[in-house]
Amino acid sequence: MKILAAVDRNPYSICAVEEVARLASNTLANVTLLGVVSRKEAGSAQDGHKATSWRFSHPLVKALRQYRETFLSHFADEDSPYINREFDYELIEVSKGVWQELCVCRSARKSLKVRTRVGDSVKQILAESVEDESDLVVVGCSEERLCGWEGDARVPERVATDAVCSVLVVKEEKNVKKIVCCLDQDTTSQQSLEMINQMVSIHHADLEVVGISDGEGLKSEVERKMNSILKYYVDRQINPFIKVVPVSHLESFISEEARQGLMALWMGKKSVLENVFPRSKVNRLIKASRSSVLILR
């Protein structure tokens, strides 16, 4: 699994990094911590120094170092898969027929990268997620109505709607007691089911799985799929509560439930939710929700 954590300098980014650390401790994911510096900040000279001075003095660069330490603090040093270890001498061929004993360090079992990109925040976060082939983008967000982000309050919602992978928008420190996931019974991916499993595990939360009906009851194939999803979680010692909601009531149901717990929406290709819950409604949900929102793809 590959997780990209997009951060700025606000407190909610610390919450996002800690959420990533909890996920990584369960999944042993490869992790990238990413900050974005605007072209204006990167291109302007400060105090007579060269324009590249931002690399050494920019507050975001310093914040990223702190976030790395925050992430690593969730792992015991001796067991951490993210720390390089085992310095030793090995005989290495430095040229044909010539060998030399060199001091080498075995690399960490898992990758922890700290990166800074220059440009528009949304474009750079999305570009990094594609280039790194991320499975999940995690981005922090304030609980305020505008959701909040340094320099552009729309960043979290734009990343959530435009990313090709799943996106978790983490609100400021929140104790998640309940996870409500709306699934398309016919198309939900195995990867998305596992992502929900991980979220339930790290938060020790209750799980409610919501099926979508056309108002005339569940068709036999839909019912079979719901039973399959139920079995998936029961096999993992999770006993979800199953609820069926008519399509006509789905928007009001999601809006109400999002006030009480983490809302997870399956928005993959051919998902019914893509039609019922288009981009504008997803944006409103992210802004209005008091808890985190997980967009699954």
N, C-alpha and C positions, 0 to 999 in steps of 0.2 A: 504494500500500500504506500502511496505517496501523498503527503499532506503539505499544502502550501498555506502558511499563515501570513496574511497581509496585515501589516501593522502601521500605526502612526504613533504619535507621542502621548496619546490620551490614555487615561486609566483603563478604559474598556479593552485596550490592546493587551494589557497584562492579563485580563480575564480570558481573552482569546488564546494567548500563549499557554496559559495554564490548562485550558480545555484541550488544546493540542497535545500537551504533555500527558494528560490523562488518557487520551485516545492512543497515543504512541506507546504508553506503558502496556496497553492491552494488545496492540496490533504489531508492535515493533516496526512502525512505519518509517520510511525515509522522509525527513522533514526539511522544509525550506522556510526560513523566516525572511520575509521580504518587506523592505521599506522603499518608498518612492519619493524622490526629491524632484521638485518642479524644475523645469528648464531655467526659469528665471533665477531660482536660488543657486543652481549649479553653475550658471553662466556669469553671474555677477561677482566681480572681485570685491573682497572685503579688506578694509584697512591697508590697501596698497598691495595685498598679496595676490598671487596668481588665482585665476578663477577656479582652479582645481583644489583650492584650499578647503572647500566644503568636505572633501573626503576625510579630512582630519578633525575638523571642528564642528561640523554640522550636528545639531542636537539629535537628529534622527539616527545618525550613525552611532552616536553614543548610546542612544536608547536601545538600538538593536543589540549592542554588546550586553546590556543589562537583561534584555529579553532572553538572550542565549543562556545567561547564568540562571535566570528564572526557570527556563526549560530544564536545564541539566540538574537543578536542585531537586527535581522530582525523581531522580534516579540515584541509587546508591553507587558511589564511585567504583567500587570493586565489581559491581554487576552491570554497570551502564554499557549498553551496546553502542553508545555515541562517543565514547572516549577512546582515543588512540592509546595503545599500550604495547608492551613487549619489545622494549629496546634491546637489541642484541647485535652481535657482529655476525655477518654472513659473508661467505666467499662469493663475490659477484664478478662475472666476466665483464671487464670494462672495455676491452677490445679483443679482437680475435686472438685466442690463445693466451691472453693475459688476464689473470684473475687477481682480485684485490679484496681484502677483508674490509667491509664497510659497515658502519653502524646503521641499522635499519630499524624502523618502527612499524609494527604490524598495524594496519589501519583498523578503524572501528568497524564493527559488524554492520552498523547502520549509518546512513549519512545524515548529518545535521549541517545544513548550509545556511549561512547568513549572507544575504545579497541585498544590494541597493541598485535600483534602476532609476534612470532620469527620464522625465516626461510626464504625461498625463497619468494620473493614478489608476483609473479604470483600465485604460489601454495597456499599461505596463503590467498590472496584475493579471489581466486576461492573457497577455502574451507569455508571461512567465508560466502560467498554468498549462498552456498549450505546449510550450517548449519542454517543460519538465514532465509532461504527461501526467499531471496531477489527477488523483482520484477524488480529492476533496480540497476545496478552498475554504479556509476559515477566516472570517473577517469580523472584527469587533464593531460594536455599535452602541451608542448611548441609549438610554431609555426615553430620551426626549422625543417629542412628536416628530421632529425632523430626522430622527435616528442618529445624526451626527457623524462627522468625519472631518479630519483636519483639512481645511481648505475647500471642501466640497461635501455637503451633507448628503448628496445623492450617491456617493461611492458604494456603500453597502448594497443598496437596492439595485444599482446598475450591474454590479458584479454578480449578484444573485440571479438576475434575469438573463444576462448575456453569456455566462460561463457555460462551457460545454460539459463540464463535470458537475458533481454535486457541490453545493455551497451551504455552509453553516454560518448563519449570522448570529454571533454571540452578543447578547445584551450584557450590560454591566452586571457585576456579581449577582447571580441568581441561583437559588437552591431549587433545582429541577426535581419535582416530586412525581410528575406525571408527563408521559410522552404520548401524544395523540398523533397517529399517522393515518393519513388518507391515502389508500392504495387503489390503483387500478388493478382489479383482480386478474385481468388477462395479460398485462404487459409488464408488471413490476419486476425489476431485475433481481437476480440473486444477490448481487453486490449491494443493492439498496436494502434488502432484508437484513443483510449482515451489518450494514451501517447502523440500522435501528437497534439491532442486537447489542452492538458496542455501546451505543448511547444509553440504553437501559442498564447495561452492566456497570459503566463507570459512574452513573448517578444513583444506582440502586432505586430506580424509578418504576412506578407502575406503567403498564403499557395498555393503550387502547387502540385497537386496529379497526379502522372504519372502512366498510365496504360501500360501494356506490351502486344504487339500484335505479331503475327507470320509473319507480313508483308502482310497479305492478308485481312486485315481489322478485325474488332472486330466480334467475334462470338456472337450470340444472348445471350448466358449465360454470357459471359464476359461483354458485354454491360450492361446487367441487374445488374451485380455486381458493376460495376462502378457507375451506377445510385444510387445504394444502399449506396455506400460510399459517394457520393455527398449529398444525402439526410441526412445522418448522420451528416455531418458538417453544412449544411444549417439549420437544426433543432437546432443547437447550435450557431446560429448567426455568422457562419463562411462561407464565400463565396469563395471556392477555385477555382483556375483556373485548368481545367482538360486538360491534354496533353497525347497523345498516342504515344509511341515510339516503333519502331520495335526492336525485340530482337537483331538483327544484329548491331543496332546502339547504344545499351544501354550503353556499356562500355564508348564510347567516350562522350555520353551525360552526364553520371554521373560524369566523370572526369571534364568536363567543368562547370557543375552546382555547383560542390563542391567548386569551386573557389569563388563563389558569395554568397552562403548562406549555412545554415545548411542542410546537406544531411541526410535523414532518409531512411534506407533500411530495408525492411521486409525480414529477413533471417530465418524464422521459418521452421519447418519441411515441406518437400515437396514443398518449395518455388522454383519458377523458378529461382530466383536470386542465389540460392545455386549453381546451375550449371553454370549460366552465370557469376557470380561473386564469384569464389572460394576464399579460404583463402588468397592466395598470392595477389590477386587483392584487397581484403579488406584491407590488410596490406598496400599496396601502396596508397590506397585512404586515409587512416588515416594519413599517413606520409605527403602526398602531399597537403591535404586539408588545406585551410587557415582558415576555420571555423570549428565549432564542427561537429562531426559525430555521428549519433544515429543508432545503430544496434538493430533492433526490433526482438524479438523472442516470 
